[in-house]
Amino acid sequence: MLAAAGDDEGIKLINTIDGSIARVLKGHRGSITGIAFDPKSEYLASVDSIGTAMIWELQSGKTIHVLKGIARVIGSDFSSMNIVSWSPDGELLAVPSLKNDVVMYDRDTAEKLFSLRGDHVQPICFLSWSPNGKYMATSGLDRQVLIWDVDKKQDIDRQKFDNRVTCMAWKPIGNALAVIDIMGKYGVWESAVPSSMRSPTANVPVLGSKNGHGLLFFDEEEENPSASGSLSDLGEDSHGESEPFSRKRLRKQHSYDDDWEEDVKEEFELLPKAELRKKAPHSHRDSSDNKRNELKSVPISAGQKMQEAFQPGTTRQLLGKRRFLCYSMLGSITVMEHDGYSHIEIDFHDTSSGPRVPAMTDYFGFTMASLNKNGSVFANPCKGEKNMSTLMYRPFSSWANNSEWSMRFEEEEVRAVALGTGWVAAVTSCNFLRIFTEGGLQRHILSLDGPVVTAVGYKDELAVVTHASPPLPSNEQILEFRVFNIRNGIQPRRGRLPLTPGSCLSWFGFSEEGHLSSFDSTGVLRVFTNQYGGSWLPLFSASKLKKPEENYWVVGLNTSKLFCVICKSPDSFPEATPKPILTLLDLSFPLASSDLGAENLENEFIMNNMHLHRIQSTIEEMEAAGEDTSLLDDEAFNTEAALDRCILRLIASCCNGDKLVRATELVKLLALEKSVKGAIKLVTALKLPNLAERFNAILEERLNKETTGSTIPASTELKCDTSFNAQAALTKTHFTVESSKKLELVSSPSLNLLAPSLTKKRSLEEPTKDVDADTENARARKLEMAREFKNAFDLKNAKKLKDEKDKVDEVKDARKLENANKLEDGEDKNGEANKVTTQRPSNPFAKSSNNKQNTSLFDSLKKKVKTDR
């Protein structure tokens, strides 16, 4: 049986055997634009141009359900028409509705069950069920084709075409979707359903009608048997019946024996051959033109499509459920959609630090948002008759009323938004980067090199990811990142964004410390570093931890942990209710399996090296800016000590594994002298004398380099500025001479007779002279350096130095004589003063003080004695 309808408001049921009209179904008041037979052969569904759908009973020809106003009123515009489609099992009737979505109705009661609402921004003009009914493809006037998971009521993939797609069909065996657009261009969307999900042809329902009359329709060409390999040959069964072809096919269709699936598979394997034979006569006329047009008409396959723009922390829309517009380390923005409006709530994870933000009602239909401590920004895709997109900023606190502001973009769609310190950014479909102030002033408009993928902000920095070129044939996305400093108006970093082959970008953002990071769909986390001129380090790989049934939805990271939500496959994002539970995963490099079995130690070694490099880079930047770096200096020292402890453990592991060359390489990386000595003790305890000898040689070489390194720059400076360095060397020589003369003063017996208090002082300071060998070596090195400074001068400078030295000696001798006289006068005038001087404990800092300081101390004692009198 065949059903035909048009502008005459009647549906004709035609007998395909003899061509007679069996029945005419009347009831529509407008032109009929869509009809569909129920797979169970009981009902017929139809829809007209004024938006009324009807369900007819075929047996009686009566109307059992009338649904008015459920579809668009298209009037005389037939560029797109209303349609209806039954699910393969016949339980659901799908009808595109008034809100750019698809509504599902019950088979028997015509009750509205649910709807599929996603990112179609214009009416849906065609839909097609997958063979198993689990998926649906929809095309709209917005030139988008969306793939839906019907059970989950969400779109799982999409693709945008140059022209509106008017018809689609799923491949009966495999995972592909054939499409054709309004210009006649056609092509095949390979892997329309992600490979991680169930195939669209798995578990295809097998149906039979209740009355036993199966329905099958044929084109006129197929009724004529062909010589060989045609579809008519497939209709012959094993019983050798000589009935007409169509009847044999009908009988076989309704029986559905055990070989049904194999027969169908064979049919569709032979189908391309039959099509080629039919098109052969046309190919003789203009084969070259056809080939050229055919190449142009094939759309980009799904395996090579460019990744769509996304907002980090945003989840997909779920009908009747909350979803996240933003979820970050700071807080979350959730939205709950109602009829015609949405309810938005903003929550901070730390309620004690974040402001309390009242809920808001959204009439714009925002689909993306970004959040920081000062405010939030929202955006929606193009909507309405004017096809306008809206950007709105909402501050959390302001001294002025009505500080909230919004911007409208006509024929320009916002694809990504970002927030920073004092600025708001939006990237649009015109590849414009628009930067606003917090007050709404339009500050900058920049043109980007390609379509945007995502954008994020952190303090003064804005990072934007764009497509650098179309994907490679191997389905590798070619992405580029750019970092802008909004305050200074500069672009400090730019380069290619690395991705795992065959993957796409799934998260992009800054760590808590401000390090740029990315996470791809294969579970590899990369962090940008300034090492090697700017490189991305892989700090986490889900393949080391990932279970087949788990997906990681990244929220953020810090120096040592990755914050994520673990989702059960095939879900790739969490639901907003209940609130997702964060999981903390340790950052670790994807190292190869070591022959020592010390991957954890090697990972700790590389991580500490990376942290130390970051700290040192920060110290250099702060010193250049004239800021205090004392806190970072302590942190750098602690990191060096931790790194040395890790290296010592690695050396022990190498010694136990007989990897002595590797141990020698490691000891050269130790930062502290004590650590090198500890390594020598370690290998000595392990009874490796040859290795201990090498370690000793490395230590001696390091000490020699340190001494040479501290001397050579001084001599170089001496050549550059003789007068300045001569004065510096003179000061060092004065220090050496004063130190030697102090030692002579303390050891002189004549002075001991004159100053018994100094004898007492010497007896108290005797224990402090027993220092270890390291201190003596350091003192010896200092003296050696002083001698080298002195020998470095030329004859002219040496003469000046000698004259200056003589003057200093004369002054010092005069001061010593004056001090000795004052000391004798003090003893003669007051014996009690002597008693106080000998009994009072000596000043612990007297040894390091000069003569001037000794005189002032003695004068203070004299004043104290006078006051006691």
Secondary structure, DSSP 8 states (H G I E B T S, - for coil): -EEEE-TTSEEEEE-TTT--EEEEEE--SS-EEEEEE-TTSSEEEEEETTS-EEEEETTT--EEEEETT-S---TT--SS----EE-TTSSEEEEE-TTSSEEEEETTT--EEEEE--S--S-EEEEEE-TTSSEEEEEETTSEEEEEETTTTEEEEEEE-SS-EEEEEE-SSSSEEEEEETTS-EEEEET-S-TTS--TTTT------TTS-------HHHHS--SSSSGGGGG--TT---S-HHHHHHHHHHH--TTHHHHHHHHHHHHHHHHHHHHHHHHTTSHHHHHHHHHHHS---GGG-------TT-----TTS-EEEEE-SSEEEEEEE-SS-EEEEEEESSTTTS-----EEESS---EEEE-SSEEEEE---BTTTTEEEEEEEES--SSSS--EEEEEET--EEEEEE-SSEEEEEETTSEEEEEETT--EEEEEE-SS-EEEEEEETTEEEEEEEEE---TT---EEEEEEEETTTTEEEEEEEE---TT--EEEEEE-TTS-EEEEETTSEEEEEESGGGSEEEEEEEGGGT--TTEEEEEEEE-SSEEEEEEEETT--S--SSS----EEEE--------TTS-HHHHHHHHHHHHHHHHHHHHHHHHHHTT---HHHHHHHHHHHHHHHHHHHHHHHHHHHTT-HHHHHHHHTT--SHHHHHHHHHHHHHTT-HHHHHHHHHHHHHHHHHHHHHHHHHHHHHHHH-HHHHHHHHHHHHHHHHHHHHHHHHHH-HHHHHH-HHHHHHHHHHGGGG---HHHHHHHHHHHHHHHHHHHTS-HHHHHHHHHHHHHHHHHHHHHHHHHHHHHHHHHHH-HHHHHHHHHS---TTTTTS-HHHHHHHHHHHHHHHHHH-
